[in-house]
Amino acid sequence: MNESEIIAGFIKGVSDSVAEKIGEAPAKTFNSLWDITFGGVDSYAEKIAYKRALDVQSFKNSLEDKIMDIPENNVQEPEISLLGPALESTKYYISDESLRDLFINLIAKSIDDRYNNKTHHAFVEIIKQMSPTDAEFFRHIGVSERVVSAKIIKIYENGSQSDVTDHFIQAYDYDRALIQLTINNLKRLGLIELDTLSPAHPESLYDTFYEDEYFKELELESQVTYFDKFTVDIVKSRISITSLGKAMFDVCVV
């Protein structure tokens, strides 16, 4: 069997066992959209990368496993207006497991009527606007539901203050600059919210921010600055998941 035959076999769509599982009408809808979306992948994979074919196979296998887990009496024909865009979008994220998994879960849940009150068409566009770091942190916030965060500020002698950083976290070994972008983006997407009015308790939860390397550097700088003298402090906050975020977590992550 040559490479093109192997690749073609990878992208045939749902297997017979899944077709039998979900019924003729849903399987026909799924396979039609699969062919439309991935029909040209084989030639592209041959020319560009064999790895893409393996990624498609991994996507297909994972999706089939998710579908097979749905109780038969909960199987429904998915809405084309959700399934079509989700499959179309997935091919651009097929090589990134963290984002691919979000699409796999969304597609599978669209076939499961137990999630009809949580599954939303907007989830497709939201995933498209997430980075792998966004997806990873979204999983963390969904599990914990509340995470301690803070931003570093300078307080000047005249009482004014300026932000040195945006809100960031100390957990999970994230790069500070990258996690600031992630927090801002997930907040923009409506998945998380920042609460600066009701910091977490006890206050010792914020001790690591005072030990932050950048915070220490600014403290040293404040001691040798003769003009615009300042002190360094943090604005305590906490990050929690929104109702939209919780629904998306239940559909696309769990």
LOKEZA-689943 format. One record per residue (C-alpha): residue in three letters; z, y negated, x. Coordinates in steps of 0.001 Angstrom, whole numbers, padded with zeros to 6 digits, always signed. Each point is the difference from the previous one (the first is absolute). Example, Ala and Ser with C-alpha at 12.3 -4.5 7.8 and 13.67 -1.06 7.14 Angstrom:
2
ALA+007800+004500+012300;SER-000660-003440+001370;
//
This chain:
254
MET+000000+000000+000000;ASN-001032-003328+001516;GLU+002016-003204-000016;SER-001834-001568-002947;GLU+000652+003096-002133;ILE+003698-000108+000920;ILE+000231-003688-000880;ALA-001869+000510-003259;GLY+002469+002708-000899;PHE+002876-002366+000682;ILE-001082-002510-002624;LYS-001015+002156-002945;GLY+002773-001432-002163;VAL+002789+001775-001774;SER+000126+003745+000402;ASP-000544+002502-002768;SER+003731+000644-000223;VAL+000690-003687-000608;ALA-002863-000251-002474;GLU+001496+002896-001911;LYS+003405-001647+000205;ILE-000916-003415-001379;GLY-002649+001093-002488;GLU-003749-000416-000296;ALA-000175-003642-001116;PRO+002380-001475+002596;ALA-001560+002147+002735;LYS-003486-001155-000919;THR+001085-003632+000047;PHE+001751+000458+003331;ASN-002909+001814+001647;SER-002531-002542-001225;LEU+001970-002867+001480;TRP+000637+001996+003182;ASP-003745+000529+000497;ILE-000724-003672-000633;THR+002710-001130+002402;PHE-000302+002509+002841;GLY-003598+001160-000401;GLY-001163-001849+003101;VAL+002918+000860+002213;ASP-001552+003109+001523;SER-002870-001773+001784;TYR+002312-002798+001078;ALA+002498+002476+001410;GLU-002730+001812+001937;LYS-001133-003219+001609;ILE+003363-001678+000585;ALA+002922+002449+000148;TYR+000763+003576-000838;LYS+003588-001083-000455;ARG-000881-001788-003234;ALA-001036+003317-001528;LEU+003354+001463+000949;ASP+001737-002994-001568;VAL-001982+000490-003204;GLN+001000+003661-000039;SER+003644-000923+000520;PHE-000264-002514-002824;LYS-001614+002580-002257;ASN+002588+002674+000784;SER+002946-002342-000547;LEU-001450-001266-003256;GLU-000590+003524-001268;ASP+003585+000948+000855;LYS+001297-002994-001970;ILE-002191+000845-002988;MET+001061+003637+000034;ASP+003645-001114-000257;ILE-000606-001715-003352;PRO+001226+002086-002965;GLU-002967+001075-002116;ASN+001304-001680-003143;ASN+000166-003343+001852;VAL-003575+000009+001274;GLN-002223-002734-001422;GLU-003474-001330+000678;PRO+000440-002966+002350;GLU-001284-003452-000837;ILE-003256-000597+001846;SER+000965-003657+000418;LEU+002890+001127+002219;LEU-001334+003231+001520;GLY-003356-001499+001028;PRO+001391-002989+001955;ALA+002730+002179+001526;LEU-002494+002553+001347;GLU-002382-002742+001130;SER+002777-001776+001885;THR+001391+003166+001572;LYS-003066+000572+002160;TYR+000797-003160+001949;TYR+003546+001213+000698;ILE-000767+003695+000413;SER+001060+000035+003659;ASP+003341-001707-000537;GLU+002466+002526-001341;SER+002616-002501-001197;LEU-002442-001876-002233;ARG-002023+003095-000916;ASP+003146+001634-001382;LEU+000594-002968-002303;PHE-003480+000471-001475;ILE+000457+003786-000267;ASN+003177-000438-002025;LEU-001552-002702-002183;ILE-003025+002163-000799;ALA+002138+003055-000745;LYS+002385-001975-002218;SER-002959-001377-001975;ILE-000591+003596-001146;ASP+003680+000472-000942;ASP+000994-001468-003381;ARG+003671-000164+001041;TYR-000851-003105+002033;ASN-002029-001899-002583;ASN+002752-002599-000407;LYS+000085-000669+003756;THR-003548+000445+001281;HIS-001847-003313+000207;HIS-003555-000875+000979;ALA+001347-002773+002248;PHE+001387+002609+002386;VAL-003496+000608+001393;GLU-000391-003619+001090;ILE+003584-000178+001252;ILE-000485+002990+002317;LYS-003224-001543+001318;GLN+001989-003046+001073;MET+002641+002007+001874;SER+000118+000869+003686;PRO+001353+003313+001319;THR+003226-001825+000919;ASP+000181-001421-003533;ALA-000325+003505-001425;GLU+002661+001392+002317;PHE+002491-002782-000749;PHE-000750+000222-003733;ARG+001087+003648+000125;HIS+003237-000998+001738;ILE+000829-002746-002488;GLY-000853+002325-002905;VAL+002450+002609+001232;SER+002854-002382+000826;GLU-000858-002573-002724;ARG+001845-002698+001991;VAL-000277-000907+003696;VAL+001949-002568+002047;SER-002182-002772+001437;ALA+000360-003456+001561;LYS-001899-002832+001631;ILE+000964-001977+003100;ILE+000425-003771-000323;LYS+000830-002987+002210;ILE+002614-002461-001261;TYR-000228-003467+001583;GLU+002769-002539+000579;ASN-001253-002221-002842;GLY+000478+002885-002460;SER-003664+000887-000389;GLN-001253+003479+000693;SER-003252+001791+000729;ASP-001123+003594-000383;VAL-000636+001841+003230;THR-001103+003232-001667;ASP-000787+001277-003456;HIS+002266+002651-001491;PHE-000011+003257+001951;ILE+002034+003198+000265;GLN+001665+001788+002891;ALA-000506+003582-001191;TYR-002790+002521+000647;ASP-000925-001485+003426;TYR-002639-002288-001469;ASP-001548-002750+002095;ARG+001557-003253-001223;ALA-003266-001929-000394;LEU-001699+002903-001746;ILE+002837+000618-002447;GLN+000054-003701-000902;LEU-003642+000289-001045;THR+000745+003191-001928;ILE+002926-001536-001890;ASN-002058-003069-000878;ASN-002923+002111-001170;LEU+002049+002395-002134;LYS+001731-003015-001538;ARG-003392-001589-000696;LEU-001144+003214-001672;GLY+003059-000056-002260;LEU+001441+003269+001325;ILE+003184-001427+001549;GLU+002183-003069-000381;LEU+002261-001884+002430;ASP+003486-001008-001090;THR+001616-002693+002181;LEU+002604-000994-002591;SER+001869+003302-000124;PRO+000149+001489+003513;ALA+001111+003583+000412;HIS+003622+000912+000606;PRO+001767+000517+002292;GLU-001222-002773+002319;SER+000211+002416+002922;LEU-003325+001384-001232;TYR-001582-003081+001600;ASP+001634+000399+003424;THR-003145+001455+001548;PHE-001917-003215-000705;TYR+002459-001939+002196;GLU-000652+002535+002749;ASP-003784-000329-000325;GLU-001660-000692+003349;TYR-001888-003019-001322;PHE+003172-001393-001603;LYS+001770+000305+003382;GLU-002865-001792+001761;LEU+000249-002909-002429;GLU+003750-000193+000528;LEU-000569-000376+003751;GLU-002681-002613-000648;SER+002399-001992-002210;GLN+002505-000212+002851;VAL-002442-001706+002388;THR-001772-002281-002497;TYR+000987-003679+000373;PHE-002294-001493-002627;ASP-000145+001195-003612;LYS+003068+002114+000601;PHE+000381+002922-002363;THR+001961+003122-000765;VAL-001474+003327-001082;ASP+000924+001834-003160;ILE-001498+002365-002564;VAL-000671-000234-003722;LYS+001243+003272-001466;SER-002144+001698-002630;ARG-000787+003358-001470;ILE-003263+001567-001089;SER-000193+001914-003249;ILE-002810+001704-001849;THR-001406-001635-003150;SER-000741+001770-003283;LEU-003691+000010+000947;GLY+000910+001428+003382;LYS+002191+002695-001546;ALA-002810+001082-002345;MET-002479+000121+002883;PHE+002491+001908+002148;ASP+000487+002624-002731;VAL-003764+000383-000415;CYS-001389-000406+003503;VAL+002807+001187+002269;VAL+002262+002527-001739;
//
